[in-house]
Amino acid sequence: MNKIGLLAAMVSVVLHTPLSAQASEPSWHCNEQALVFRNKAEDNLHAYLSFLARNPSVFPRGLNDQDQQKWHAAIEQYRLLTSQPRYHPLFSDSELSELTQHLLDPNNVMTDLPVNNLTRDYFAVMSSYRDEIWPQHQAQNMAWTEQSIALLNEYGDGVCSRLSDIFGTDVIVVEQHQVSTVARPFAHAGAFTSGRNYFTFINTFQEGYKDWFALEMVFHEVAHTSFPDSPLYQTLKRQAKLQGKQEAFKSLWHPMLFYIVGEVTRQSLAAQGHNFVPYVAWKGLYKKRQDQLTKLARYLQPYIDGQVSQELAIKNLIDAL
């Protein structure tokens, strides 16, 4: 398909876009900042093809022979890219991550996409995706968003405020942080965030991103944009360098982020009588790094609870590494 052919395919997609897609996007506010939830077929098809490339046994049903051929071709293009070493849907050098980057930037238009095998096959299946699969995916994402915003309305202010206090900076750092809901995960990790674009993709399919977990994981992803520049992180980094423990620091910061957000979410829910197990413990992450998790609980918990200063908590933690 040449540039003109790709443009024609994109025009066809636009013409078939339902009016409901133009409705205002739901949002939730913490102080002056907002999480804006979007639910777009373009994002979802990209995630779905990435998912099918890794899960070929769940090939979509009900397609005619011609559409099946198009889907097989598109999935094969995605398989070639998702099977590459160090694959990531955004943070890798490939046509797939280039398309991801294009989708998350609101200033981009689809007609600016480069012509390659991936974009050709992506648009070749867009029409059948919209007709046969998107209505179910759209409804799933809408239900997840409605439930998640209800949780944010009830508990989000407390979690947001507490995290901002612990970090020493706003957990949501821009006026509008975009959260794109996708009905299937791009990769094994069910969400990822661009700190440069202040944009999160989060799946509404995996159990670890539903119900109470949605509350924790939304804040976890958003915190990827604020935690690295926060006074808490910078103190941790400075203390690690002072003690020559930079390598330990590199492996510590993400478990630390999981721990803080999970614990703050747990405490907020416990205050209302809910028994919540944070994602790390539920999922069994960092099984080979239990000693690290134990030290986070021992030395970081007093700071979270307001019993010791940030500086002392970080010094004690790095001392113990």
Phi, psi and chi 1 to 4 in degrees:
 res  aa     phi    psi   chi1   chi2   chi3   chi4
   1 MET       -  126.5 -176.6 -177.4  -67.0      -
   2 ASN   -86.9 -175.6   57.6   21.9      -      -
   3 LYS   -60.4  -40.0 -174.4   76.2  172.2 -179.7
   4 ILE   -66.6  -41.7  -65.6  176.0      -      -
   5 GLY   -63.9  -40.6      -      -      -      -
   6 LEU   -65.3  -40.4 -175.7   61.2      -      -
   7 LEU   -61.8  -42.1  177.7   59.7      -      -
   8 ALA   -61.6  -40.2      -      -      -      -
   9 ALA   -63.6  -40.8      -      -      -      -
  10 MET   -68.5  -37.5  -71.4 -174.1  -75.8      -
  11 VAL   -61.2  -40.3  169.5      -      -      -
  12 SER   -61.5  -41.1  176.3      -      -      -
  13 VAL   -61.3  -47.0  167.6      -      -      -
  14 VAL   -61.0  -42.4  171.3      -      -      -
  15 LEU   -64.2  -26.8  -69.8  175.8      -      -
  16 HIS   -94.7    5.3  -74.7   84.4      -      -
  17 THR   -70.8  125.2  -58.6      -      -      -
  18 PRO   -67.8  151.0   24.2  -33.1      -      -
  19 LEU   -61.5  -28.7  -67.9  176.1      -      -
  20 SER   -62.4  -24.7   59.6      -      -      -
  21 ALA   -68.7  -16.7      -      -      -      -
  22 GLN   -91.3   -1.5  -57.9  173.7   18.5      -
  23 ALA   -67.1  157.4      -      -      -      -
  24 SER   -62.8  145.4   60.4      -      -      -
  25 GLU   -86.4  138.4  -64.9  167.0  -35.5      -
  26 PRO   -66.3  151.1   22.5  -31.5      -      -
  27 SER  -147.1  165.5   62.3      -      -      -
  28 TRP  -139.8  138.8  175.6   81.8      -      -
  29 HIS  -112.6  140.4  -70.7   75.9      -      -
  30 CYS  -124.1  109.7  178.0      -      -      -
  31 ASN    58.5 -122.3  -60.4  -39.1      -      -
  32 GLU   -94.1   -4.1  -59.1  -59.5  -41.1      -
  33 GLN  -101.4  157.2  -66.8   79.9   34.5      -
  34 ALA  -136.5  146.3      -      -      -      -
  35 LEU   -97.4  124.0  -58.9  177.7      -      -
  36 VAL  -111.8  118.9  179.6      -      -      -
  37 PHE   -95.9  125.6  -65.1   86.2      -      -
  38 ARG  -119.4  155.4   77.5  179.5 -160.0  178.1
  39 ASN  -141.6   88.5 -176.1   13.2      -      -
  40 LYS  -119.0  140.7  -66.9 -170.2  174.4 -177.6
  41 ALA   -62.0  -37.5      -      -      -      -
  42 GLU   -60.7  -45.9  -66.5   85.3   -6.3      -
  43 ASP   -63.9  -44.1  -62.0   -8.0      -      -
  44 ASN   -69.0  -37.2  -84.8  -96.9      -      -
  45 LEU   -64.7  -41.6  174.9   58.3      -      -
  46 HIS   -60.2  -45.3 -173.0   37.8      -      -
  47 ALA   -67.3  -40.4      -      -      -      -
  48 TYR   -64.7  -42.4 -171.8   45.2      -      -
  49 LEU   -66.1  -36.0  -73.4  168.5      -      -
  50 SER   -64.1  -40.7  -60.3      -      -      -
  51 PHE   -64.9  -46.3  175.3   81.0      -      -
  52 LEU   -65.2  -31.1  -68.3  175.6      -      -
  53 ALA   -62.6  -30.1      -      -      -      -
  54 ARG   -97.5  -10.8  -63.8  178.3  -65.9  104.2
  55 ASN  -135.7   67.8  -60.9  -85.8      -      -
  56 PRO   -65.2  -17.2   23.0  -33.5      -      -
  57 SER   -72.5  -12.3   62.6      -      -      -
  58 VAL  -106.2   36.2  -68.7      -      -      -
  59 PHE   -54.9  135.7 -173.3   83.3      -      -
  60 PRO   -61.1  142.2   19.6  -31.5      -      -
  61 ARG   -96.6  164.0  -60.6  177.6 -179.9  178.7
  62 GLY    83.0    7.2      -      -      -      -
  63 LEU   -87.3  146.2  -59.3  172.9      -      -
  64 ASN   -75.2  171.8   60.2   42.0      -      -
  65 ASP   -59.5  -41.4  -69.0  -16.4      -      -
  66 GLN   -64.5  -43.9 -175.3  178.8   12.5      -
  67 ASP   -67.9  -35.9  -77.2  -22.9      -      -
  68 GLN   -60.0  -40.6  -75.1 -172.0   37.7      -
  69 GLN   -62.4  -41.6  -68.2  178.9    5.9      -
  70 LYS   -64.4  -40.7  -66.6  178.0 -178.4  177.9
  71 TRP   -68.0  -41.3  -82.4   84.5      -      -
  72 HIS   -61.2  -40.5  -80.2  -60.7      -      -
  73 ALA   -65.7  -42.6      -      -      -      -
  74 ALA   -66.6  -43.2      -      -      -      -
  75 ILE   -63.5  -36.8  -68.7  168.5      -      -
  76 GLU   -64.6  -40.0  176.8   59.0   17.2      -
  77 GLN   -62.3  -42.2  -75.5  -60.8  -39.9      -
  78 TYR   -69.2  -36.0  -86.5   75.3      -      -
  79 ARG   -62.4  -41.6 -173.1 -165.0   65.8   77.6
  80 LEU   -59.3  -35.3  -68.5  172.5      -      -
  81 LEU   -87.8  -38.0  -64.4  170.7      -      -
  82 THR   -73.7  -17.1   57.4      -      -      -
  83 SER   -90.3   -1.3   61.3      -      -      -
  84 GLN   -70.2  148.9  -69.2 -179.8   -5.2      -
  85 PRO   -58.8  141.0  -22.2   32.5      -      -
  86 ARG    60.4   31.1  -56.9 -179.7   65.9   83.4
  87 TYR   -63.3  137.9  154.8   73.4      -      -
  88 HIS  -146.3  139.9 -170.0  -80.8      -      -
  89 PRO   -64.6  -15.9   18.6  -30.9      -      -
  90 LEU  -126.1  -45.4  178.8   59.0      -      -
  91 PHE   -94.6   57.5  -53.0  115.8      -      -
  92 SER  -150.4  165.0   58.6      -      -      -
  93 ASP   -99.4   90.0 -176.3   16.9      -      -
  94 SER  -157.4  166.3   70.9      -      -      -
  95 GLU   -63.2  -30.5  -67.9   89.5  -12.3      -
  96 LEU   -67.7  -48.0 -167.0  151.3      -      -
  97 SER   -68.4  -28.9   57.2      -      -      -
  98 GLU   -64.4  -40.1 -174.7  177.7   22.2      -
  99 LEU   -67.2  -40.8  176.2   53.5      -      -
 100 THR   -57.4  -48.1  -53.7      -      -      -
 101 GLN   -60.2  -38.8 -179.5   65.8   46.1      -
 102 HIS   -65.2  -40.7 -165.4   92.3      -      -
 103 LEU   -68.7  -34.2  -70.2  170.9      -      -
 104 LEU   -83.6  -11.5   62.3   79.4      -      -
 105 ASP   -92.2  112.9 -170.3  -24.1      -      -
 106 PRO   -65.5  -16.2   25.1  -34.3      -      -
 107 ASN   -83.4  -11.8  -64.2  -42.8      -      -
 108 ASN   -82.8  151.4  -72.4  -23.6      -      -
 109 VAL  -120.3  150.6  -66.5      -      -      -
 110 MET   -62.2  -28.6  -61.5  -56.5  -80.9      -
 111 THR   -70.0  -10.6   50.7      -      -      -
 112 ASP   -88.6   -3.5  -71.4  -22.5      -      -
 113 LEU   -62.8  140.3  -85.7  171.1      -      -
 114 PRO   -69.0  151.7   25.9  -34.7      -      -
 115 VAL   -88.3  118.0  178.3      -      -      -
 116 ASN  -152.4  178.3   54.5   47.9      -      -
 117 ASN   -61.2  -36.0  -71.3  -23.6      -      -
 118 LEU   -67.7  -50.5 -174.4   83.8      -      -
 119 THR   -66.5  -35.0   54.8      -      -      -
 120 ARG   -59.7  -49.1  177.8 -161.9   64.8 -164.5
 121 ASP   -74.3  -30.4  -70.3  -25.2      -      -
 122 TYR   -59.8  -49.0  167.3   82.9      -      -
 123 PHE   -74.6  -23.8  -78.5  108.0      -      -
 124 ALA   -65.1  -27.6      -      -      -      -
 125 VAL  -104.5   -1.2  -61.0      -      -      -
 126 MET   -60.3  -42.3  176.2   60.9   84.3      -
 127 SER   -63.0  -48.0  179.4      -      -      -
 128 SER   -68.5  -31.4   57.7      -      -      -
 129 TYR   -62.8  -46.9  173.8   74.2      -      -
 130 ARG   -61.3  -39.3  -76.5 -169.9 -179.2  -82.2
 131 ASP   -77.1  -41.0  -69.0  -18.0      -      -
 132 GLU  -103.0  -29.6  -55.7  -64.8  -24.6      -
 133 ILE  -121.2  -39.0  -57.8  165.4      -      -
 134 TRP   -56.2  -40.3  171.5 -125.4      -      -
 135 PRO   -55.1  -40.6  -29.0   37.8      -      -
 136 GLN   -69.8  -43.6  179.1 -177.5  -12.3      -
 137 HIS   -64.0  -41.5  -75.3 -178.1      -      -
 138 GLN   -61.0  -45.0 -177.0 -177.4   37.9      -
 139 ALA   -65.3  -40.3      -      -      -      -
 140 GLN   -60.5  -45.9  174.9 -175.1  -52.5      -
 141 ASN   -65.8  -39.0  -66.4  -22.5      -      -
 142 MET   -63.9  -42.1  -70.5  174.7   64.4      -
 143 ALA   -64.7  -41.7      -      -      -      -
 144 TRP   -62.9  -44.2 -177.9   93.8      -      -
 145 THR   -64.6  -42.7  -61.0      -      -      -
 146 GLU   -60.7  -44.9 -178.0  177.8   -6.1      -
 147 GLN   -67.8  -40.3 -177.1 -179.0   33.2      -
 148 SER   -66.5  -40.0  -62.6      -      -      -
 149 ILE   -67.1  -34.5  -71.2  179.8      -      -
 150 ALA   -62.3  -41.2      -      -      -      -
 151 LEU   -66.1  -41.6  -69.0  173.9      -      -
 152 LEU   -63.4  -39.7  -73.0  165.3      -      -
 153 ASN   -62.6  -34.0  -75.3  -23.2      -      -
 154 GLU   -86.4  -40.4 -171.5  166.0   -1.2      -
 155 TYR  -120.9  -13.3  -53.9  103.3      -      -
 156 GLY   -64.4  -38.5      -      -      -      -
 157 ASP   -59.8  -42.7  -75.6  -17.2      -      -
 158 GLY   -66.2  -43.9      -      -      -      -
 159 VAL   -65.0  -46.1  175.8      -      -      -
 160 CYS   -61.0  -46.9 -174.0      -      -      -
 161 SER   -64.7  -43.6  175.7      -      -      -
 162 ARG   -66.2  -42.3 -168.7   72.9 -167.9   98.6
 163 LEU   -63.6  -40.0  -72.2  175.1      -      -
 164 SER   -62.4  -39.6  -64.0      -      -      -
 165 ASP   -64.7  -42.7  -71.1  -17.3      -      -
 166 ILE   -69.3  -43.2  -68.2  169.8      -      -
 167 PHE   -69.3  -31.4  -71.3  175.5      -      -
 168 GLY    85.1   15.5      -      -      -      -
 169 THR  -160.0  163.2 -172.3      -      -      -
 170 ASP   -60.1  134.2  -70.9  -23.5      -      -
 171 VAL   -72.3  -31.8   66.0      -      -      -
 172 ILE  -102.4  116.2  -53.0  172.7      -      -
 173 VAL  -102.8   -2.7  -63.7      -      -      -
 174 VAL  -125.8  164.7  -70.1      -      -      -
 175 GLU   -61.9  -38.6 -175.7  177.0  -17.3      -
 176 GLN  -138.0  115.4  -68.9 -169.2  -12.9      -
 177 HIS  -100.0  118.3 -176.9  109.6      -      -
 178 GLN   -80.1  134.7  -61.3  -74.4  -38.3      -
 179 VAL  -125.1  110.2 -179.7      -      -      -
 180 SER   -94.8  121.2  177.0      -      -      -
 181 THR   -87.6  132.3   54.0      -      -      -
 182 VAL  -126.9  139.2  -70.5      -      -      -
 183 ALA   -77.8  -13.0      -      -      -      -
 184 ARG  -138.9  145.3  -65.4  -64.7 -175.9  -88.1
 185 PRO   -74.1  145.6   27.0  -34.1      -      -
 186 PHE   -63.9  -39.4  -81.6   91.5      -      -
 187 ALA  -145.4 -172.1      -      -      -      -
 188 HIS   -60.5  -41.7  -63.5  -64.4      -      -
 189 ALA   -71.3  131.0      -      -      -      -
 190 GLY   -83.7   -0.8      -      -      -      -
 191 ALA  -157.1  157.3      -      -      -      -
 192 PHE  -157.2  158.9   58.5   92.3      -      -
 193 THR  -134.2  139.3  -65.8      -      -      -
 194 SER   -95.8  113.3  168.1      -      -      -
 195 GLY   -72.2  -21.4      -      -      -      -
 196 ARG   -77.5  -36.9 -179.1  173.3   63.7 -178.0
 197 ASN  -101.4   -5.6  -60.9   89.3      -      -
 198 TYR    53.8   58.8  -56.7  102.0      -      -
 199 PHE  -142.2  133.8 -166.7  105.0      -      -
 200 THR  -122.5  134.1  -66.1      -      -      -
 201 PHE  -100.6  128.4  -75.1   98.2      -      -
 202 ILE  -137.0  136.1 -169.7  166.5      -      -
 203 ASN   -89.8  150.4   90.9   93.3      -      -
 204 THR  -109.3   18.7   65.0      -      -      -
 205 PHE  -107.2  -45.4  177.7   69.9      -      -
 206 GLN   -73.9  144.3  -65.9  172.5  -39.7      -
 207 GLU   -60.6  -32.5  -67.8  -58.5  -43.5      -
 208 GLY   -72.1    2.7      -      -      -      -
 209 TYR  -125.4   14.2  -69.9   81.9      -      -
 210 LYS  -110.1  162.9  -65.5  179.1 -180.0  179.3
 211 ASP    54.2 -130.5  -56.6  -42.3      -      -
 212 TRP   -60.0  -34.4  -59.7  122.7      -      -
 213 PHE   -61.1  -32.4  -69.3  122.4      -      -
 214 ALA   -59.8  -40.2      -      -      -      -
 215 LEU   -61.3  -48.8 -176.2   66.8      -      -
 216 GLU   -64.4  -47.4  176.3 -171.8   -4.9      -
 217 MET   -74.5  -28.7  -62.8  -50.2  -70.6      -
 218 VAL   -62.3  -46.6  163.7      -      -      -
 219 PHE   -68.7  -35.3  -82.6  112.2      -      -
 220 HIS   -60.5  -46.7  173.7   90.0      -      -
 221 GLU   -66.7  -45.1  -72.7  -59.1  -39.6      -
 222 VAL   -61.4  -36.3  171.1      -      -      -
 223 ALA   -65.8  -17.2      -      -      -      -
 224 HIS   -61.6  -23.4  -87.3  -90.7      -      -
 225 THR   -89.1  -19.1   67.2      -      -      -
 226 SER  -110.4  -35.1   52.8      -      -      -
 227 PHE   -59.6  -45.0 -175.4   58.9      -      -
 228 PRO   -61.5  -24.9  -25.7   36.6      -      -
 229 ASP  -102.7    3.8  -67.0  -37.9      -      -
 230 SER   -77.3  155.4   69.8      -      -      -
 231 PRO   -55.5  -35.6  -28.4   36.4      -      -
 232 LEU   -61.3  -48.6  175.8   60.4      -      -
 233 TYR   -65.0  -43.7 -178.7   94.8      -      -
 234 GLN   -66.0  -34.5  -65.6  -57.9  -40.4      -
 235 THR   -66.3  -42.8  -57.0      -      -      -
 236 LEU   -59.6  -46.5  174.3   66.0      -      -
 237 LYS   -63.7  -42.7 -175.0  177.6 -179.9  179.9
 238 ARG   -66.2  -41.5 -176.2  169.6   59.3 -109.5
 239 GLN   -69.0  -37.4 -171.9   65.2   33.4      -
 240 ALA   -63.9  -41.2      -      -      -      -
 241 LYS   -66.7  -40.0 -177.0  177.3 -178.7 -179.9
 242 LEU   -60.4  -34.9 -175.1   64.8      -      -
 243 GLN   -98.9    6.6  -62.7 -167.0   26.4      -
 244 GLY    67.2   34.2      -      -      -      -
 245 LYS  -119.7   40.8  -64.4 -179.2  178.1 -179.8
 246 GLN   -61.9  -37.6  -68.9   94.5  -33.1      -
 247 GLU   -65.1  -40.9  -71.6  -57.9  -44.9      -
 248 ALA   -63.5  -36.2      -      -      -      -
 249 PHE   -63.0  -42.3  162.9   74.1      -      -
 250 LYS   -59.1  -34.9  -71.3 -179.8 -178.9  178.6
 251 SER   -90.2   -5.1   67.0      -      -      -
 252 LEU   -95.8  -32.2  179.0   67.5      -      -
 253 TRP   -64.5  -37.8   78.2  -92.1      -      -
 254 HIS   -73.5  -44.7 -160.4 -143.5      -      -
 255 PRO   -57.0  -35.4  -25.7   34.0      -      -
 256 MET   -64.0  -42.9 -175.7  178.2 -178.4      -
 257 LEU   -63.3  -44.8 -179.4   59.2      -      -
 258 PHE   -56.6  -45.8  -98.3  116.8      -      -
 259 TYR   -63.4  -47.8 -176.2   84.1      -      -
 260 ILE   -63.3  -51.4  -66.3  171.6      -      -
 261 VAL   -65.1  -41.2  178.2      -      -      -
 262 GLY   -63.3  -42.6      -      -      -      -
 263 GLU   -69.7  -40.8  178.4   60.3   16.6      -
 264 VAL   -64.4  -40.8  168.5      -      -      -
 265 THR   -64.0  -43.6  -55.7      -      -      -
 266 ARG   -60.2  -46.0 -174.2 -163.9   68.4   77.0
 267 GLN   -65.0  -39.2  -70.8 -175.3    4.3      -
 268 SER   -64.1  -40.2  -63.1      -      -      -
 269 LEU   -74.3  -36.8  -66.4  173.6      -      -
 270 ALA   -63.3  -33.5      -      -      -      -
 271 ALA   -62.9  -22.0      -      -      -      -
 272 GLN  -104.4   13.8  -59.4  -61.7  -38.9      -
 273 GLY    86.6   14.5      -      -      -      -
 274 HIS  -100.7  137.0  -57.3  -65.5      -      -
 275 ASN   -97.8   99.8 -176.5   21.8      -      -
 276 PHE  -113.9  131.8  172.6   67.9      -      -
 277 VAL  -102.2  117.5  177.5      -      -      -
 278 PRO   -59.6  161.2  -26.9   36.2      -      -
 279 TYR   -56.3  -43.1 -176.0   85.0      -      -
 280 VAL   -59.5  -46.2  164.8      -      -      -
 281 ALA   -70.0  -40.9      -      -      -      -
 282 TRP   -64.3  -43.6  174.5   81.5      -      -
 283 LYS   -81.4  -20.5 -172.0   70.8  172.8  178.0
 284 GLY    74.4   34.1      -      -      -      -
 285 LEU   -69.9  156.2  -66.4 -177.2      -      -
 286 TYR    58.1   40.5  -53.0  118.7      -      -
 287 LYS   -60.3  -32.9  -72.1 -177.9  179.0  179.1
 288 LYS   -87.6    4.9  -63.2 -178.5  179.6  179.8
 289 ARG  -129.1   39.0  -66.0  154.6   68.6  178.1
 290 GLN   -62.9  -33.2  -72.7  -59.3  -47.9      -
 291 ASP   -62.2  -38.6 -179.2   61.3      -      -
 292 GLN   -65.8  -43.1 -161.6  175.7   58.7      -
 293 LEU   -64.8  -38.2  -65.9  177.5      -      -
 294 THR   -61.8  -41.4  -61.1      -      -      -
 295 LYS   -69.0  -36.6  -70.2  174.2 -179.2  176.8
 296 LEU   -60.1  -44.5  -77.8  170.5      -      -
 297 ALA   -65.5  -38.4      -      -      -      -
 298 ARG   -72.8  -42.6 -178.7  178.1  -58.8  163.9
 299 TYR  -103.5  -20.9  -62.2  108.8      -      -
 300 LEU   -93.3  -30.3 -157.8   58.7      -      -
 301 GLN   -57.1  -42.1 -170.3   67.5   48.8      -
 302 PRO   -60.6  -32.7  -26.1   36.1      -      -
 303 TYR   -70.8  -43.4  169.8   57.9      -      -
 304 ILE   -58.5  -37.3  -65.6  174.5      -      -
 305 ASP   -83.5    0.0  -66.9  -20.4      -      -
 306 GLY    77.4   21.2      -      -      -      -
 307 GLN   -92.1  -24.3  -62.3  171.1   -5.0      -
 308 VAL  -136.3  163.9  -58.8      -      -      -
 309 SER   -73.9  161.6   68.7      -      -      -
 310 GLN   -60.9  -45.5 -179.9 -172.7  106.5      -
 311 GLU   -59.4  -44.9 -166.8   80.8   30.7      -
 312 LEU   -68.1  -41.2  179.1   59.3      -      -
 313 ALA   -60.7  -44.4      -      -      -      -
 314 ILE   -67.8  -41.8  -65.5  -59.6      -      -
 315 LYS   -60.1  -45.9 -177.0 -179.4 -177.0  -58.0
 316 ASN   -62.7  -38.5  -69.5  -19.7      -      -
 317 LEU   -67.0  -48.1  177.1   60.6      -      -
 318 ILE   -67.3  -37.0  -60.6  -60.7      -      -
 319 ASP   -55.4  -36.9  -76.7  -13.7      -      -
 320 ALA   -81.0  -12.2      -      -      -      -
 321 LEU   -74.7      -  -65.9 -179.5      -      -
